[in-house]
């Protein structure tokens, strides 16, 4: 009985520690990854042939516009969605086979995302796809970047389901606007946890915007080396976690 009680106490302590650690991650990790998403999105769009890596369905719009108006077609725009789906499925498989949960799963998927972003950096330094963004090299680099963003989506859905998405900013903008309207209203609020939702959404919107601004400056100053910035920030997230 004593042994069983001791084991129960230890399991309870581990559970409390894991929950505390997860709450800590939910505070600092989403803003950091929103910066990563902003950088990857802008770099991919300007350097890899107008490919959206975060707002993935935007590729359907750009591809349709090319079909109607003419111009060079970037194969990555057509392949982005199926590759995104495949990458999500592979990340799910990694999570399932690892049998990890909570903070341990977060660390694993952060490491996977870092490896993908590092792969984009190395490939871009070697192949220089920005010189011919609609070529094969540009397509490969873009699809690796799409896979990195797919990993980020999966990370939040599988390991941190309570956190807000860091890549699709439309939902965060909508949450921010609705929360502001609730805050300005004198009547009963229509949304629950309005102030908390507003704070989170604004943090992520600002993080994404900061990432875009940093990426724009880095492209003009660093060229292909600009990809070192999201890779470095992803590495810092792995280390801190």
N, C-alpha and C positions, 0 to 999 in steps of 0.2 A: 504494500500500500504506500509506504513511504517513497519507494523508488518511483512508483507510478505518479505520485503527487509531485515529486521533484521534476520528473519529465514534463508533466503538465505545466508546471510553473516556468520551466525553461522554454517550452513551446510558446507560452503566452508572452514571455518577455521578448522572444524573437519576433513574434507577430506585432507587438507594440512598437518595437524598434524599426521594423520594416515599414509600418504605417507612418511613423514619424519621418522616416527618410523619404518616403513617397510624397508626403505633404511638402517637404522641403524642395524636392525636385519639381513639384507642380508649381512652385512659386518662381524659381529662377530659370528653369529649362525652356518653357515656351517662349519667353521674350528672346532668349539667345537663338533658338532655332528659327524664330521669325526673321531675325537678321540674316541668318544663313539662307533662308528661302528667298528673301529679297535679293541678295547678292547673286544667287544661282539663277533666279528668274531673269534678271536684267542682263547678266553676262551671256546667258544662252540666247536671249533675244537679239542682242547686238552683235555677238561674235559667232553665232552658230546658225545663222540663217532664219531669224525671226521665229525661233521655236520657243513655245511656252513650256517650261518644265514644272512649274507649280500650278498655274491655272491651266490644267492639261487640256480641257475641252476647248480652250481658245484656239487650239491648233486646227480644229474643224472649221472655224471661221476664217482663219488666214488661208487655209488650203482651198476653201470654197471661193474666196475672193480671187485667188490666183487662177482658178478654173474659169471664172467668169471674165476677168479682166486680162488674163494672160500674164506671162512672165515666168521666170524659172521656178519650178516646183522643188521644194525641199522634201526629199523622201522622209526625213525625220518627222515632218508634220503629219504624215499619213501613218507612220509607224508608232508615234508617241503613245497613243491610247492603248493599242494591244501590248506594247512593251511595258507600259505602266501597269496594266492588269497582270501580266506575267511576273513582273517584279514584286507586286504585292503578294501574289500567290507564293513566290519563293521565300519572301520574308515570313509569311505565315508558316511555311514549312520549317524554316529555321527556328522560329519560336516554338513550334510544336516539338521538334526533335530535341531542342535544348532542354525542354521540360522546366524552363525557368519562369518565374513570375515576379511581379513587383519590381523593385529596384534592380535586381539581377538581370531581368529581361530588358529593362531600360538600358543598362550598360551594354548588353550584348548588341542591341539594335543601334545604339549610338556608334559602337565600333564598326558595325557593318556600313552605316552611312559614311563614316569617316573614310573607310577603305574605298568606297565608291567615289567620293569627292577627290581623294588622293589619286585615284585612277584617272579621273578627268584631268587633273593637273599634269600628271606625268604624260598622258597621251597628248595633251595640247602642247606641251613643251617639245615633244618629239615630232609630232605631225604638223603642228601649226595650222589647225583646221580653219582658223579665222581668215586665212588667205583665200580659201575657197570654201565658204560656209555651206554651199549647196552640194559639195562633193561628198565622197564616201567618208573621208576623215571627219568632216563636219557632222555627218549623220551619226557616226559612231560616238563621237564626243557628246552630242546632244542626247543620245539615248542612254548613255551612262549617267548623265546628269538627271534625266527623267527617272531612272532607277533609284538614284539617291533621294529624290523627292518622294518617290513611292515608299521608300523605306521610312522616311520621316512621317508620312501619313500613317503607315502601319504601326509605327512606334506608339503614336498617341492612341490609336484605336485598340491596340492589343495590350499595351503595357500601362498606359495612362489614360483610361477612358473618361476620367472626369475633367481632363484638361481640354482647352479650346484649340481647334485646329490652327496651326501656325502658318499654313501655306495659302489656303483659299481665303482671301481677305474680304470677299463679298459678304460672307456671313458675319465677320467681325464688324464690318462697317454697318451692316443692318442692326446688329446688336447695340452698337454705340449710338446710332440715331434713335432707336426705340427707347433706349435707356435714358437718353437726354430728354426726350419728350415726356417720359414718366417723371423725371426729376423736375421738370418745369411745370408739370400739372399740379393743380391744387386738390384734385380729386384722388380717389384711391388709385394706386398704381395698377397697371395692367400686366406688368411683368414681375415675376418674383426675383428677389436678389438683384434688384436693378443697379444699385451702386457697385456691387461686386462685379456684375457682368460688364458694366461700363468701364470700370478700371481695367479689367482683363483685356477687353476688346481694344481699348485705347493703347495699352502697352504693346499689344501685338501689331496694331496698325502702325504705330510709331517705329517699332522694331523693323517691320518690313520696309517702311519708307527709308529708314536709316540704311538698311542693307542695300537698297536700290541706289541711294546717293553715293555710298562708299564704292559700290561696284562701278558706277559711272566714272568716278574720279580714277579708280584703279585701272580701268580699261585704257584711259587716255595716257596714264603715266607708266603702266607696267606691262601692257600688252597681255601676252599669254600668261605671264606670271600673276595676273590678277586672280587666277583660279587658286592661288595659294591662300588667299584670304578666307574663303568659306571652308577650305580644308583645314586651315589653322584653327578657325573658330570651332569647327566640329571636333578637332583633336582636343581643344581646351575643354569642351563639354564632356568628352570621355574621361579626361583626367580628373575634372572636378567631381564627376559623378561617383 
